[in-house]
């Protein structure tokens, strides 16, 4: 009788503990919140390195392929995937935007996901040019925005908010045809305008991971 009682008590203790550990392991680890001190320092404007924590994407306002003004307000409360590219790029951009199409297909019915493609060559990438490019990539209106505008503002946003451009390179605003002016990184930004990850937009495996992380942020308590 004592033996049976011991087994019952043992199971009553063991089962909840086992359930706790199994359920805890099944939960995905929270994605890190990245600040200027967490990324490669030569990608960050020196002034931003003094910020320890609490980085948010700064204010911007550019026009998309339909001539609509898109701003930081359009990112708030939504999960955003950001890239820098240019429409005449023949190297990594076609690969990146083929991968970006995967993201759009995956989240086509999710109103809380935005894709923002900023040009590094606004002199060429006019609204009309961006519209042609968007149509060629079957960009969904209202979800995938191809943004153009003031060149200095575009570059300043890249180096002070998204950290995808070296400050020294950002000063070279002329030769947008050079590959060093743009990056293969996709930047994941959460609903609170915080950077949560960088992914190689030319690598299908990393883009698949990005899709998982997008869904994780959508499920994250706000």
QUIDA-V935914 format. One record per pair of residues at least 6 apart in sequence whose ideal C-beta (glycine too) atoms are under 7 Angstrom apart, sorted by the first residue. I is the first residue (numbers start at 1). J is the second residue. If there is no record, write none. Layout:
BEGIN
i->[I I]
j->[J J]
END
This chain:
BEGIN
i->[28 31 31 31 31 31 32 33 33 34 34 35 35 35 35 36 36 36 36 36 36 37 37 39 41 42 43 43 43 43 44 45 45 45 46 48 55 55 56 56 57 57 57 57 57 58 58 58 59 60 60 60 60 61 61 62 62 62 62 63 63 63 63 63 64 64 64 64 65 65 65 65 65 66 66 67 70 70 72 74 75 75 75 76 76 77 78 78 78 78 79 79 79 79 79 79 79 80 80 80 81 81 81 81 82 82 82 82 83 83 83 83 83 84 84 84 84 84 84 85 85 85 85 85 85 86 86 86 86 86 86 86 86 87 87 87 87 87 88 89 91 92 92 95 96 96 96 97 99 99 99 100 100 101 101 102 103 103 103 104 104 104 104 106 107 107 108 110 112 113 113 114 114 115 115 115 116 116 117 117 117 118 118 119 119 119 119 120 120 120 120 121 122 122 122 122 125 126 127 130 130 133 134 134 139 151 152 155 155 155 158 158 158 159 159 159 162 164 164 164 165 169 169 184 184 184 185 185 185 185 186 186 186 187 187 188 188 188 188 188 188 189 189 190 190 191 196 196 197 199 199 199 199 200 201]
j->[216 196 197 213 216 217 196 194 196 195 196 51 52 53 55 44 48 49 51 55 163 49 52 163 49 166 163 164 165 166 163 159 160 167 167 160 194 195 193 194 72 75 161 189 193 157 160 161 72 71 72 153 157 69 71 70 147 148 149 69 127 147 148 149 70 145 146 147 127 130 131 134 146 131 141 127 145 147 193 114 114 189 193 191 193 191 112 113 114 191 112 113 190 191 214 217 218 114 116 189 103 115 186 188 116 162 187 189 96 100 117 186 201 118 120 158 164 182 183 93 96 97 117 119 182 93 119 120 121 124 125 176 182 124 125 129 130 133 124 182 179 184 202 202 184 201 202 137 201 204 207 115 201 137 138 207 115 207 211 115 140 143 144 211 113 214 140 218 218 143 214 143 145 143 144 145 145 147 145 146 147 147 154 125 147 148 154 154 176 181 182 176 148 149 151 154 148 148 148 146 148 146 144 146 146 173 173 165 170 173 164 165 170 165 167 170 187 183 185 187 183 180 181 200 201 202 198 199 200 201 199 201 210 195 198 196 197 199 210 213 214 195 196 196 217 222 213 217 213 206 207 209 210 206 207]
END
